[in-house]
């Protein structure tokens, strides 16, 4: 079961979510057409509908958007958050002042469409990994301003979050290692600077890099863009107390083959979960 919306968005996460919603509303501005057509006291009822089969993720954003508009509203889910529904299913009922409802419409639909699309793609990868024991991770290749909602959607689809920000886990990449002079030196600098030191992951591209990372006693080793043959050579070098992650060029077509390489990795990370997921199709229809 994925983390519920209210738990996932901690107080700091709620602030980031509110800032993202405010920006989306500011991009649209006021609905001057609705203000002209509807009398000020007009309230509208509407239904949000899934126009294609798939997961429904992000329904709590409905209340979050109307709270930012500071208007009197009501909404209720018609399906469970994270449910898989057939096409043309009504998933939520909404009531609000006319101009505010129509102003909020596209922002709400954009969020739900985006998050449901990510969850749908994630679920396909999770299905491909079924029975391997390998866990699916996302990356930081997220839409600017939508980091937390998109990572929430990955969890809803059955995946796991890598790190939500740069401070949650340290990842040493080529630039860090080149600046420090070696993997060993880079890890030592982190541990000398921070006490306690967050978990350290090292991005490795050769078996020699993997050997050095093992000697440095890091928490996780990422095998980046290695061929299946090279992965087999690298994975066998890592003791079981150090986590392993396969990354780079992972697709639905090859993810299971990569996960079954022996010894099996602990994780496979896939950037396309968030940077390439197609938005799901949702609409809002007024109820007479």
ROKOLKOL-800907 format. One record per residue (C-alpha): residue number from 1; z, y, x; residue in three letters. Coordinates in steps of 0.1 Angstrom, whole numbers, plus 5000, padded with zeros to 4 digits. Last residue first. Layout:
BEGIN
<atom nr="NUM" w="Z" v="Y" u="X" rest="ALA"/>
...
***
This chain:
BEGIN
<atom nr="288" w="4854" v="5201" u="4726" rest="UNK"/>
<atom nr="287" w="4862" v="5184" u="4760" rest="UNK"/>
<atom nr="286" w="4847" v="5201" u="4790" rest="UNK"/>
<atom nr="285" w="4831" v="5179" u="4817" rest="UNK"/>
<atom nr="284" w="4840" v="5178" u="4853" rest="UNK"/>
<atom nr="283" w="4819" v="5157" u="4877" rest="UNK"/>
<atom nr="282" w="4824" v="5132" u="4905" rest="UNK"/>
<atom nr="281" w="4799" v="5115" u="4929" rest="UNK"/>
<atom nr="280" w="4814" v="5101" u="4961" rest="UNK"/>
<atom nr="279" w="4808" v="5120" u="4994" rest="UNK"/>
<atom nr="278" w="4790" v="5100" u="5021" rest="UNK"/>
<atom nr="277" w="4812" v="5092" u="5051" rest="UNK"/>
<atom nr="276" w="4798" v="5104" u="5084" rest="UNK"/>
<atom nr="275" w="4826" v="5124" u="5102" rest="UNK"/>
<atom nr="274" w="4856" v="5108" u="5086" rest="UNK"/>
<atom nr="273" w="4851" v="5070" u="5088" rest="UNK"/>
<atom nr="272" w="4824" v="5077" u="5114" rest="UNK"/>
<atom nr="271" w="4850" v="5081" u="5141" rest="UNK"/>
<atom nr="270" w="4858" v="5044" u="5142" rest="UNK"/>
<atom nr="269" w="4888" v="5030" u="5161" rest="UNK"/>
<atom nr="268" w="4892" v="4992" u="5165" rest="UNK"/>
<atom nr="267" w="4928" v="4981" u="5171" rest="UNK"/>
<atom nr="266" w="4949" v="4953" u="5185" rest="UNK"/>
<atom nr="265" w="4921" v="4938" u="5206" rest="UNK"/>
<atom nr="264" w="4913" v="4901" u="5205" rest="UNK"/>
<atom nr="263" w="4915" v="4881" u="5237" rest="UNK"/>
<atom nr="262" w="4888" v="4871" u="5230" rest="UNK"/>
<atom nr="261" w="4861" v="4891" u="5213" rest="UNK"/>
<atom nr="260" w="4865" v="4887" u="5175" rest="UNK"/>
<atom nr="259" w="4870" v="4924" u="5168" rest="UNK"/>
<atom nr="258" w="4838" v="4934" u="5185" rest="UNK"/>
<atom nr="257" w="4818" v="4909" u="5164" rest="UNK"/>
<atom nr="256" w="4835" v="4922" u="5133" rest="UNK"/>
<atom nr="255" w="4827" v="4958" u="5140" rest="UNK"/>
<atom nr="254" w="4790" v="4952" u="5149" rest="UNK"/>
<atom nr="253" w="4771" v="4958" u="5116" rest="UNK"/>
<atom nr="252" w="4797" v="4981" u="5101" rest="UNK"/>
<atom nr="251" w="4794" v="5003" u="5132" rest="UNK"/>
<atom nr="250" w="4814" v="5009" u="5163" rest="UNK"/>
<atom nr="249" w="4795" v="5029" u="5190" rest="UNK"/>
<atom nr="248" w="4827" v="5039" u="5208" rest="UNK"/>
<atom nr="247" w="4862" v="5025" u="5205" rest="UNK"/>
<atom nr="246" w="4881" v="4993" u="5212" rest="UNK"/>
<atom nr="245" w="4919" v="4997" u="5213" rest="UNK"/>
<atom nr="244" w="4944" v="4977" u="5232" rest="UNK"/>
<atom nr="243" w="4982" v="4978" u="5229" rest="UNK"/>
<atom nr="242" w="5004" v="4970" u="5260" rest="UNK"/>
<atom nr="241" w="5031" v="4944" u="5255" rest="UNK"/>
<atom nr="240" w="5004" v="4917" u="5254" rest="UNK"/>
<atom nr="239" w="4994" v="4921" u="5290" rest="UNK"/>
<atom nr="238" w="4960" v="4937" u="5296" rest="UNK"/>
<atom nr="237" w="4935" v="4922" u="5321" rest="UNK"/>
<atom nr="236" w="4920" v="4898" u="5295" rest="UNK"/>
<atom nr="235" w="4908" v="4928" u="5275" rest="UNK"/>
<atom nr="234" w="4887" v="4942" u="5304" rest="UNK"/>
<atom nr="233" w="4865" v="4912" u="5311" rest="UNK"/>
<atom nr="232" w="4859" v="4905" u="5274" rest="UNK"/>
<atom nr="231" w="4851" v="4942" u="5269" rest="UNK"/>
<atom nr="230" w="4826" v="4942" u="5297" rest="UNK"/>
<atom nr="229" w="4806" v="4914" u="5279" rest="UNK"/>
<atom nr="228" w="4809" v="4931" u="5245" rest="UNK"/>
<atom nr="227" w="4795" v="4963" u="5262" rest="UNK"/>
<atom nr="226" w="4821" v="4991" u="5268" rest="UNK"/>
<atom nr="225" w="4819" v="5024" u="5249" rest="UNK"/>
<atom nr="224" w="4856" v="5032" u="5254" rest="UNK"/>
<atom nr="223" w="4882" v="5005" u="5260" rest="UNK"/>
<atom nr="222" w="4913" v="5024" u="5249" rest="UNK"/>
<atom nr="221" w="4945" v="5013" u="5266" rest="UNK"/>
<atom nr="220" w="4979" v="5018" u="5248" rest="UNK"/>
<atom nr="219" w="5015" v="5023" u="5258" rest="UNK"/>
<atom nr="218" w="5010" v="5031" u="5295" rest="UNK"/>
<atom nr="217" w="5026" v="5010" u="5322" rest="UNK"/>
<atom nr="216" w="5009" v="5028" u="5351" rest="UNK"/>
<atom nr="215" w="4999" v="4994" u="5366" rest="UNK"/>
<atom nr="214" w="4982" v="4986" u="5333" rest="UNK"/>
<atom nr="213" w="4963" v="5019" u="5334" rest="UNK"/>
<atom nr="212" w="4951" v="5011" u="5370" rest="UNK"/>
<atom nr="211" w="4939" v="4977" u="5359" rest="UNK"/>
<atom nr="210" w="4921" v="4992" u="5329" rest="UNK"/>
<atom nr="209" w="4903" v="5018" u="5351" rest="UNK"/>
<atom nr="208" w="4891" v="4990" u="5374" rest="UNK"/>
<atom nr="207" w="4879" v="4971" u="5343" rest="UNK"/>
<atom nr="206" w="4856" v="5001" u="5335" rest="UNK"/>
<atom nr="205" w="4854" v="5027" u="5308" rest="UNK"/>
<atom nr="204" w="4891" v="5035" u="5302" rest="UNK"/>
<atom nr="203" w="4907" v="5060" u="5278" rest="UNK"/>
<atom nr="202" w="4944" v="5061" u="5285" rest="UNK"/>
<atom nr="201" w="4971" v="5062" u="5258" rest="UNK"/>
<atom nr="200" w="5006" v="5076" u="5264" rest="UNK"/>
<atom nr="199" w="5034" v="5074" u="5239" rest="UNK"/>
<atom nr="198" w="5055" v="5106" u="5237" rest="UNK"/>
<atom nr="197" w="5076" v="5115" u="5268" rest="UNK"/>
<atom nr="196" w="5113" v="5120" u="5262" rest="UNK"/>
<atom nr="195" w="5115" v="5139" u="5284" rest="UNK"/>
<atom nr="194" w="5082" v="5157" u="5290" rest="UNK"/>
<atom nr="193" w="5069" v="5172" u="5323" rest="UNK"/>
<atom nr="192" w="5076" v="5144" u="5347" rest="UNK"/>
<atom nr="191" w="5063" v="5118" u="5323" rest="UNK"/>
<atom nr="190" w="5031" v="5137" u="5317" rest="UNK"/>
<atom nr="189" w="5025" v="5143" u="5355" rest="UNK"/>
<atom nr="188" w="5031" v="5106" u="5362" rest="UNK"/>
<atom nr="187" w="5005" v="5096" u="5337" rest="UNK"/>
<atom nr="186" w="4979" v="5119" u="5353" rest="UNK"/>
<atom nr="185" w="4988" v="5107" u="5388" rest="UNK"/>
<atom nr="184" w="4983" v="5071" u="5379" rest="UNK"/>
<atom nr="183" w="4951" v="5078" u="5360" rest="UNK"/>
<atom nr="182" w="4937" v="5096" u="5391" rest="UNK"/>
<atom nr="181" w="4929" v="5130" u="5405" rest="UNK"/>
<atom nr="180" w="4949" v="5151" u="5380" rest="UNK"/>
<atom nr="179" w="4919" v="5172" u="5370" rest="UNK"/>
<atom nr="178" w="4896" v="5141" u="5369" rest="UNK"/>
<atom nr="177" w="4921" v="5122" u="5348" rest="UNK"/>
<atom nr="176" w="4926" v="5150" u="5323" rest="UNK"/>
<atom nr="175" w="4889" v="5156" u="5320" rest="UNK"/>
<atom nr="174" w="4881" v="5119" u="5317" rest="UNK"/>
<atom nr="173" w="4905" v="5113" u="5289" rest="UNK"/>
<atom nr="172" w="4943" v="5109" u="5288" rest="UNK"/>
<atom nr="171" w="4956" v="5105" u="5252" rest="UNK"/>
<atom nr="170" w="4991" v="5117" u="5245" rest="UNK"/>
<atom nr="169" w="5004" v="5107" u="5211" rest="UNK"/>
<atom nr="168" w="5019" v="5129" u="5183" rest="UNK"/>
<atom nr="167" w="5013" v="5161" u="5203" rest="UNK"/>
<atom nr="166" w="4975" v="5163" u="5200" rest="UNK"/>
<atom nr="165" w="4975" v="5160" u="5162" rest="UNK"/>
<atom nr="164" w="4973" v="5135" u="5134" rest="UNK"/>
<atom nr="163" w="4972" v="5105" u="5156" rest="UNK"/>
<atom nr="162" w="4955" v="5071" u="5151" rest="UNK"/>
<atom nr="161" w="4958" v="5068" u="5113" rest="UNK"/>
<atom nr="160" w="4955" v="5034" u="5097" rest="UNK"/>
<atom nr="159" w="4928" v="5019" u="5074" rest="UNK"/>
<atom nr="158" w="4932" v="5004" u="5040" rest="UNK"/>
<atom nr="157" w="4910" v="5028" u="5020" rest="UNK"/>
<atom nr="156" w="4940" v="5049" u="5009" rest="UNK"/>
<atom nr="155" w="4950" v="5052" u="5046" rest="UNK"/>
<atom nr="154" w="4916" v="5066" u="5054" rest="UNK"/>
<atom nr="153" w="4919" v="5090" u="5025" rest="UNK"/>
<atom nr="152" w="4952" v="5103" u="5038" rest="UNK"/>
<atom nr="151" w="4935" v="5109" u="5072" rest="UNK"/>
<atom nr="150" w="4909" v="5130" u="5053" rest="UNK"/>
<atom nr="149" w="4935" v="5150" u="5035" rest="UNK"/>
<atom nr="148" w="4954" v="5156" u="5068" rest="UNK"/>
<atom nr="147" w="4924" v="5168" u="5089" rest="UNK"/>
<atom nr="146" w="4907" v="5188" u="5062" rest="UNK"/>
<atom nr="145" w="4908" v="5223" u="5079" rest="UNK"/>
<atom nr="144" w="4880" v="5214" u="5103" rest="UNK"/>
<atom nr="143" w="4863" v="5182" u="5091" rest="UNK"/>
<atom nr="142" w="4876" v="5152" u="5110" rest="UNK"/>
<atom nr="141" w="4866" v="5136" u="5143" rest="UNK"/>
<atom nr="140" w="4903" v="5132" u="5152" rest="UNK"/>
<atom nr="139" w="4900" v="5095" u="5150" rest="UNK"/>
<atom nr="138" w="4905" v="5067" u="5124" rest="UNK"/>
<atom nr="137" w="4920" v="5033" u="5131" rest="UNK"/>
<atom nr="136" w="4912" v="4998" u="5118" rest="UNK"/>
<atom nr="135" w="4935" v="4969" u="5126" rest="UNK"/>
<atom nr="134" w="4925" v="4936" u="5142" rest="UNK"/>
<atom nr="133" w="4941" v="4905" u="5127" rest="UNK"/>
<atom nr="132" w="4906" v="4890" u="5124" rest="UNK"/>
<atom nr="131" w="4909" v="4877" u="5088" rest="UNK"/>
<atom nr="130" w="4894" v="4907" u="5072" rest="UNK"/>
<atom nr="129" w="4877" v="4930" u="5097" rest="UNK"/>
<atom nr="128" w="4845" v="4935" u="5076" rest="UNK"/>
<atom nr="127" w="4867" v="4942" u="5045" rest="UNK"/>
<atom nr="126" w="4885" v="4969" u="5064" rest="UNK"/>
<atom nr="125" w="4852" v="4984" u="5074" rest="UNK"/>
<atom nr="124" w="4841" v="4985" u="5038" rest="UNK"/>
<atom nr="123" w="4874" v="4999" u="5027" rest="UNK"/>
<atom nr="122" w="4870" v="5028" u="5051" rest="UNK"/>
<atom nr="121" w="4837" v="5037" u="5036" rest="UNK"/>
<atom nr="120" w="4851" v="5039" u="5001" rest="UNK"/>
<atom nr="119" w="4882" v="5058" u="5013" rest="UNK"/>
<atom nr="118" w="4860" v="5084" u="5030" rest="UNK"/>
<atom nr="117" w="4839" v="5088" u="4999" rest="UNK"/>
<atom nr="116" w="4870" v="5091" u="4977" rest="UNK"/>
<atom nr="115" w="4883" v="5119" u="5000" rest="UNK"/>
<atom nr="114" w="4851" v="5139" u="4999" rest="UNK"/>
<atom nr="113" w="4845" v="5136" u="4962" rest="UNK"/>
<atom nr="112" w="4881" v="5143" u="4954" rest="UNK"/>
<atom nr="111" w="4882" v="5174" u="4976" rest="UNK"/>
<atom nr="110" w="4848" v="5188" u="4965" rest="UNK"/>
<atom nr="109" w="4856" v="5181" u="4929" rest="UNK"/>
<atom nr="108" w="4888" v="5201" u="4930" rest="UNK"/>
<atom nr="107" w="4872" v="5230" u="4948" rest="UNK"/>
<atom nr="106" w="4843" v="5229" u="4924" rest="UNK"/>
<atom nr="105" w="4864" v="5230" u="4893" rest="UNK"/>
<atom nr="104" w="4890" v="5256" u="4904" rest="UNK"/>
<atom nr="103" w="4870" v="5286" u="4893" rest="UNK"/>
<atom nr="102" w="4860" v="5269" u="4861" rest="UNK"/>
<atom nr="101" w="4896" v="5261" u="4853" rest="UNK"/>
<atom nr="100" w="4908" v="5295" u="4862" rest="UNK"/>
<atom nr="99" w="4883" v="5313" u="4840" rest="UNK"/>
<atom nr="98" w="4890" v="5291" u="4811" rest="UNK"/>
<atom nr="97" w="4928" v="5290" u="4812" rest="UNK"/>
<atom nr="96" w="4940" v="5255" u="4820" rest="UNK"/>
<atom nr="95" w="4938" v="5219" u="4807" rest="UNK"/>
<atom nr="94" w="4929" v="5188" u="4828" rest="UNK"/>
<atom nr="93" w="4925" v="5151" u="4821" rest="UNK"/>
<atom nr="92" w="4919" v="5127" u="4850" rest="UNK"/>
<atom nr="91" w="4898" v="5096" u="4859" rest="UNK"/>
<atom nr="90" w="4872" v="5093" u="4832" rest="UNK"/>
<atom nr="89" w="4850" v="5064" u="4842" rest="UNK"/>
<atom nr="88" w="4812" v="5068" u="4843" rest="UNK"/>
<atom nr="87" w="4807" v="5042" u="4871" rest="UNK"/>
<atom nr="86" w="4833" v="5014" u="4874" rest="UNK"/>
<atom nr="85" w="4867" v="5021" u="4889" rest="UNK"/>
<atom nr="84" w="4886" v="5012" u="4921" rest="UNK"/>
<atom nr="83" w="4921" v="5026" u="4920" rest="UNK"/>
<atom nr="82" w="4935" v="5047" u="4949" rest="UNK"/>
<atom nr="81" w="4955" v="5070" u="4926" rest="UNK"/>
<atom nr="80" w="4960" v="5051" u="4893" rest="UNK"/>
<atom nr="79" w="4936" v="5059" u="4865" rest="UNK"/>
<atom nr="78" w="4938" v="5085" u="4836" rest="UNK"/>
<atom nr="77" w="4957" v="5110" u="4858" rest="UNK"/>
<atom nr="76" w="4974" v="5139" u="4840" rest="UNK"/>
<atom nr="75" w="4969" v="5176" u="4841" rest="UNK"/>
<atom nr="74" w="4985" v="5207" u="4827" rest="UNK"/>
<atom nr="73" w="4980" v="5244" u="4836" rest="UNK"/>
<atom nr="72" w="4998" v="5277" u="4836" rest="UNK"/>
<atom nr="71" w="4985" v="5298" u="4864" rest="UNK"/>
<atom nr="70" w="4995" v="5305" u="4900" rest="UNK"/>
<atom nr="69" w="4961" v="5299" u="4915" rest="UNK"/>
<atom nr="68" w="4977" v="5281" u="4944" rest="UNK"/>
<atom nr="67" w="4995" v="5259" u="4918" rest="UNK"/>
<atom nr="66" w="4962" v="5251" u="4902" rest="UNK"/>
<atom nr="65" w="4948" v="5237" u="4935" rest="UNK"/>
<atom nr="64" w="4979" v="5216" u="4942" rest="UNK"/>
<atom nr="63" w="4979" v="5202" u="4907" rest="UNK"/>
<atom nr="62" w="4943" v="5189" u="4910" rest="UNK"/>
<atom nr="61" w="4949" v="5178" u="4947" rest="UNK"/>
<atom nr="60" w="4970" v="5150" u="4933" rest="UNK"/>
<atom nr="59" w="4938" v="5132" u="4923" rest="UNK"/>
<atom nr="58" w="4927" v="5127" u="4959" rest="UNK"/>
<atom nr="57" w="4913" v="5092" u="4959" rest="UNK"/>
<atom nr="56" w="4893" v="5073" u="4933" rest="UNK"/>
<atom nr="55" w="4877" v="5042" u="4948" rest="UNK"/>
<atom nr="54" w="4842" v="5031" u="4938" rest="UNK"/>
<atom nr="53" w="4816" v="5029" u="4911" rest="UNK"/>
<atom nr="52" w="4796" v="5060" u="4905" rest="UNK"/>
<atom nr="51" w="4799" v="5090" u="4881" rest="UNK"/>
<atom nr="50" w="4836" v="5092" u="4884" rest="UNK"/>
<atom nr="49" w="4846" v="5116" u="4857" rest="UNK"/>
<atom nr="48" w="4870" v="5145" u="4856" rest="UNK"/>
<atom nr="47" w="4879" v="5154" u="4820" rest="UNK"/>
<atom nr="46" w="4883" v="5189" u="4806" rest="UNK"/>
<atom nr="45" w="4904" v="5210" u="4782" rest="UNK"/>
<atom nr="44" w="4899" v="5248" u="4781" rest="UNK"/>
<atom nr="43" w="4921" v="5277" u="4774" rest="UNK"/>
<atom nr="42" w="4909" v="5310" u="4761" rest="UNK"/>
<atom nr="41" w="4934" v="5339" u="4762" rest="UNK"/>
<atom nr="40" w="4912" v="5362" u="4783" rest="UNK"/>
<atom nr="39" w="4881" v="5358" u="4760" rest="UNK"/>
<atom nr="38" w="4855" v="5337" u="4777" rest="UNK"/>
<atom nr="37" w="4820" v="5349" u="4787" rest="UNK"/>
<atom nr="36" w="4828" v="5379" u="4810" rest="UNK"/>
<atom nr="35" w="4857" v="5362" u="4829" rest="UNK"/>
<atom nr="34" w="4836" v="5330" u="4832" rest="UNK"/>
<atom nr="33" w="4808" v="5350" u="4848" rest="UNK"/>
<atom nr="32" w="4832" v="5368" u="4872" rest="UNK"/>
<atom nr="31" w="4845" v="5335" u="4885" rest="UNK"/>
<atom nr="30" w="4867" v="5350" u="4912" rest="UNK"/>
<atom nr="29" w="4860" v="5342" u="4949" rest="UNK"/>
<atom nr="28" w="4842" v="5311" u="4960" rest="UNK"/>
<atom nr="27" w="4851" v="5312" u="4997" rest="UNK"/>
<atom nr="26" w="4885" v="5325" u="4988" rest="UNK"/>
<atom nr="25" w="4892" v="5293" u="4967" rest="UNK"/>
<atom nr="24" w="4882" v="5271" u="4996" rest="UNK"/>
<atom nr="23" w="4903" v="5291" u="5020" rest="UNK"/>
<atom nr="22" w="4933" v="5289" u="4997" rest="UNK"/>
<atom nr="21" w="4929" v="5252" u="4994" rest="UNK"/>
<atom nr="20" w="4929" v="5248" u="5032" rest="UNK"/>
<atom nr="19" w="4959" v="5270" u="5036" rest="UNK"/>
<atom nr="18" w="4978" v="5250" u="5009" rest="UNK"/>
<atom nr="17" w="4970" v="5217" u="5027" rest="UNK"/>
<atom nr="16" w="4982" v="5231" u="5060" rest="UNK"/>
<atom nr="15" w="5015" v="5242" u="5044" rest="UNK"/>
<atom nr="14" w="5019" v="5209" u="5026" rest="UNK"/>
<atom nr="13" w="5014" v="5191" u="5059" rest="UNK"/>
<atom nr="12" w="5043" v="5211" u="5074" rest="UNK"/>
<atom nr="11" w="5065" v="5202" u="5045" rest="UNK"/>
<atom nr="10" w="5054" v="5165" u="5048" rest="UNK"/>
<atom nr="9" w="5021" v="5156" u="5032" rest="UNK"/>
<atom nr="8" w="5021" v="5118" u="5034" rest="UNK"/>
<atom nr="7" w="5052" v="5115" u="5013" rest="UNK"/>
<atom nr="6" w="5039" v="5135" u="4984" rest="UNK"/>
<atom nr="5" w="5005" v="5118" u="4986" rest="UNK"/>
<atom nr="4" w="5019" v="5082" u="4986" rest="UNK"/>
<atom nr="3" w="5015" v="5063" u="5018" rest="UNK"/>
<atom nr="2" w="4991" v="5034" u="5014" rest="UNK"/>
<atom nr="1" w="5000" v="5000" u="5000" rest="UNK"/>
***
